[in-house]
């Protein structure tokens, strides 16, 4: 998936970032459905398709990938926004926090 397509795919989610939890979770579900329709796959550490990935986990993975692309493009304010949304979704869905390494 190209960075531009990923950006377009995540737009409804990023637009709902300042909304209440219900609106954000609706955007998570919509984004996860779009990802599935496009055949986007979350990979495990070995590069194999991960099994049993929740919508929230898939969207957080997409946001992290998006943030990586933004960082490479030097768009640091947008990186912070994407990672804040990912962290908020993780808190709402009670996902385990994985510390980021640089």
Backbone bond lengths (Angstrom), bond angles and torsions (degrees), N, CA, C in turn:
res aa  C-N    CA-C-N  psi(-1)  N-CA   C-N-CA  omega(-1)  CA-C   N-CA-C  phi
1 X - - - 1.440 - - 1.526 107.78 -
2 X 1.308 116.29 131.97 1.459 120.35 -178.70 1.530 110.19 -74.71
3 X 1.328 117.62 155.38 1.462 119.96 176.75 1.532 112.47 -57.28
4 X 1.338 116.97 -36.28 1.468 119.70 -179.95 1.530 110.88 -66.57
5 X 1.329 117.09 -44.79 1.463 120.51 178.97 1.523 110.59 -63.49
6 X 1.324 117.20 -41.34 1.458 120.87 177.72 1.520 110.48 -61.55
7 X 1.316 117.05 -42.06 1.460 121.57 177.74 1.526 111.27 -60.09
8 X 1.328 116.22 -45.03 1.469 120.80 178.56 1.528 110.66 -63.74
9 X 1.305 116.44 -40.65 1.453 121.82 -178.92 1.531 111.43 -63.57
10 X 1.317 116.82 -37.33 1.465 121.98 -176.74 1.526 113.62 -86.98
11 X 1.314 118.42 -7.48 1.469 121.52 -175.82 1.534 113.27 -54.72
12 X 1.347 119.93 -47.85 1.474 118.22 179.07 1.526 112.41 -60.43
13 X 1.309 116.35 -34.95 1.455 121.04 179.61 1.528 110.83 -68.37
14 X 1.321 116.52 -46.30 1.464 120.23 179.80 1.523 111.02 -66.82
15 X 1.333 117.27 -31.13 1.464 120.83 177.70 1.524 111.41 -69.76
16 X 1.324 116.98 -29.36 1.466 121.42 -179.06 1.523 112.29 -89.39
17 X 1.310 117.58 3.28 1.465 121.73 -174.08 1.521 113.16 -58.87
18 X 1.317 117.74 -32.94 1.462 121.01 -177.64 1.523 112.72 -93.02
19 X 1.327 117.43 2.08 1.464 121.82 -179.14 1.531 110.04 -83.27
20 X 1.338 115.29 179.60 1.459 119.74 177.74 1.532 110.40 -71.93
21 X 1.328 115.48 172.61 1.467 120.19 -175.93 1.523 112.38 -59.91
22 X 1.321 116.75 -39.64 1.465 120.34 -178.75 1.525 111.33 -61.90
23 X 1.323 116.68 -44.66 1.468 120.76 178.97 1.521 111.23 -65.60
24 X 1.320 116.16 -39.23 1.465 119.92 178.98 1.531 110.34 -65.26
25 X 1.329 117.38 -42.78 1.464 119.71 179.43 1.525 111.68 -67.87
26 X 1.333 117.70 -33.34 1.468 120.16 173.73 1.529 109.93 -61.44
27 X 1.331 115.97 -42.27 1.469 120.47 179.04 1.531 110.78 -66.84
28 X 1.331 117.23 -35.88 1.469 121.23 176.23 1.523 109.60 -60.65
29 X 1.329 116.49 -47.69 1.470 120.23 -179.15 1.520 111.33 -63.68
30 X 1.325 117.06 -42.84 1.464 121.23 178.79 1.530 110.53 -61.78
31 X 1.322 116.43 -44.29 1.462 121.20 -179.88 1.527 111.03 -65.68
32 X 1.332 116.90 -42.36 1.470 120.32 179.02 1.531 110.90 -63.47
33 X 1.331 117.19 -39.14 1.469 120.27 177.39 1.524 110.78 -63.75
34 X 1.332 116.41 -41.72 1.469 120.22 178.77 1.527 110.40 -64.97
35 X 1.332 116.68 -40.40 1.462 120.19 177.89 1.527 110.63 -61.21
36 X 1.326 116.20 -44.02 1.465 120.34 179.82 1.525 110.89 -64.07
37 X 1.331 116.40 -41.10 1.467 120.37 179.92 1.526 111.23 -63.15
38 X 1.330 116.34 -32.04 1.463 120.89 179.45 1.533 112.55 -85.92
39 X 1.318 116.16 -4.63 1.461 119.69 179.45 1.514 113.89 80.34
40 X 1.330 117.51 19.09 1.468 120.66 178.16 1.527 108.90 -67.63
41 X 1.314 116.61 137.64 1.459 122.30 -176.16 1.520 109.90 -127.41
42 X 1.326 115.83 135.75 1.461 121.10 173.16 1.523 106.64 -87.92
43 X 1.328 115.90 130.52 1.465 121.00 -177.70 1.521 110.87 -101.81
44 X 1.320 115.43 148.59 1.457 120.19 174.65 1.533 108.61 -82.20
45 X 1.338 118.10 175.98 1.467 120.04 -178.23 1.529 114.55 -58.49
46 X 1.333 117.39 -20.81 1.465 120.74 179.17 1.522 112.09 -89.89
47 X 1.342 117.07 1.74 1.457 120.64 179.10 1.515 114.24 84.90
48 X 1.317 116.84 10.90 1.461 122.10 178.80 1.529 109.43 -97.98
49 X 1.341 118.07 153.25 1.469 119.53 176.90 1.532 110.45 -57.06
50 X 1.306 115.98 128.24 1.465 121.19 179.68 1.528 109.39 -76.38
51 X 1.312 115.79 144.06 1.467 120.86 -179.30 1.523 109.95 -99.50
52 X 1.327 115.35 146.77 1.459 120.78 173.43 1.512 114.59 65.46
53 X 1.315 117.52 33.65 1.464 120.96 -178.83 1.525 108.95 -80.92
54 X 1.321 116.57 125.87 1.466 120.69 178.61 1.527 109.85 -72.44
55 X 1.329 115.68 162.79 1.462 120.12 176.03 1.521 110.48 -56.52
56 X 1.330 115.81 -43.73 1.463 119.97 -178.22 1.525 111.45 -62.63
57 X 1.330 116.52 -44.09 1.465 120.33 -179.57 1.529 110.50 -64.08
58 X 1.338 117.09 -40.60 1.468 121.00 179.51 1.520 110.91 -63.77
59 X 1.323 116.64 -42.22 1.464 120.44 -178.62 1.528 110.41 -70.16
60 X 1.323 117.80 -39.15 1.470 120.50 176.84 1.528 109.77 -62.70
61 X 1.320 117.48 -40.66 1.470 120.28 177.03 1.527 110.66 -62.08
62 X 1.328 116.90 -41.32 1.469 120.42 178.31 1.523 110.80 -65.26
63 X 1.330 117.14 -40.82 1.468 120.29 177.85 1.525 111.14 -63.81
64 X 1.320 117.65 -39.44 1.468 120.49 178.11 1.524 111.15 -64.73
65 X 1.328 116.71 -40.49 1.467 120.35 176.63 1.521 110.11 -64.42
66 X 1.322 116.44 -42.72 1.464 121.86 178.35 1.536 109.97 -60.27
67 X 1.329 116.46 -44.42 1.466 120.63 179.20 1.527 110.76 -61.29
68 X 1.314 116.70 -38.12 1.468 120.60 177.94 1.530 110.46 -61.98
69 X 1.340 116.58 -45.17 1.471 120.17 177.98 1.529 110.91 -62.42
70 X 1.325 116.41 -41.63 1.466 120.46 179.42 1.526 111.03 -63.65
71 X 1.324 116.36 -40.18 1.462 120.16 179.87 1.526 110.48 -62.80
72 X 1.318 116.00 -42.79 1.466 119.60 179.21 1.521 111.53 -64.00
73 X 1.349 116.27 -26.75 1.461 121.06 178.64 1.530 111.71 -88.20
74 X 1.339 117.58 -0.85 1.456 121.20 178.28 1.516 114.55 78.46
75 X 1.319 118.08 18.31 1.468 122.28 -177.62 1.528 109.61 -97.20
76 X 1.319 115.45 70.48 1.459 120.97 -170.72 1.521 113.67 -65.98
77 X 1.336 118.80 -35.99 1.463 120.41 177.42 1.526 110.52 -61.40
78 X 1.326 116.52 -40.01 1.460 120.76 178.91 1.527 111.46 -70.43
79 X 1.331 117.02 -31.73 1.466 121.27 175.70 1.525 109.23 -60.95
80 X 1.320 115.88 -48.74 1.465 120.74 -179.23 1.526 110.16 -59.16
81 X 1.331 117.23 -44.89 1.463 120.83 -179.94 1.530 111.16 -60.46
82 X 1.318 117.49 -47.53 1.470 121.03 -178.65 1.528 110.99 -62.02
83 X 1.331 117.06 -42.70 1.460 119.91 -178.96 1.523 111.99 -70.56
84 X 1.335 117.57 -32.27 1.460 120.27 176.12 1.526 110.94 -66.26
85 X 1.331 116.51 -40.59 1.464 120.28 177.18 1.528 109.64 -64.15
86 X 1.329 117.22 -43.85 1.466 121.03 179.01 1.528 110.73 -60.26
87 X 1.317 116.66 -42.60 1.456 120.67 -179.83 1.526 111.11 -66.09
88 X 1.338 116.75 -39.92 1.468 120.86 178.48 1.531 110.56 -63.47
89 X 1.323 117.12 -43.80 1.468 120.75 178.13 1.528 109.50 -62.23
90 X 1.321 116.65 -42.20 1.459 120.70 178.29 1.518 112.51 -59.96
91 X 1.324 116.99 -41.19 1.468 120.74 177.99 1.524 110.78 -65.46
92 X 1.340 116.65 -45.72 1.465 120.69 -178.94 1.526 110.50 -61.34
93 X 1.327 116.92 -42.11 1.467 122.11 -176.75 1.530 112.87 -87.82
94 X 1.334 117.09 1.36 1.465 122.44 -179.39 1.526 111.93 57.29
95 X 1.329 116.14 40.99 1.462 120.98 176.46 1.523 108.74 -78.74
96 X 1.333 117.83 145.41 1.465 119.20 176.77 1.524 110.03 -65.58
97 X 1.319 115.39 140.97 1.466 120.18 -179.47 1.523 108.89 -82.83
98 X 1.316 115.17 130.84 1.462 120.58 176.38 1.514 107.69 -111.17
99 X 1.336 118.31 114.37 1.459 119.33 179.67 1.524 111.21 -60.56
100 X 1.304 115.06 140.33 1.467 120.01 179.14 1.523 108.95 -85.00
101 X 1.308 115.50 143.39 1.457 120.20 175.34 1.516 108.34 -115.49
102 X 1.295 115.12 149.88 1.463 120.31 179.69 1.498 108.81 -113.87
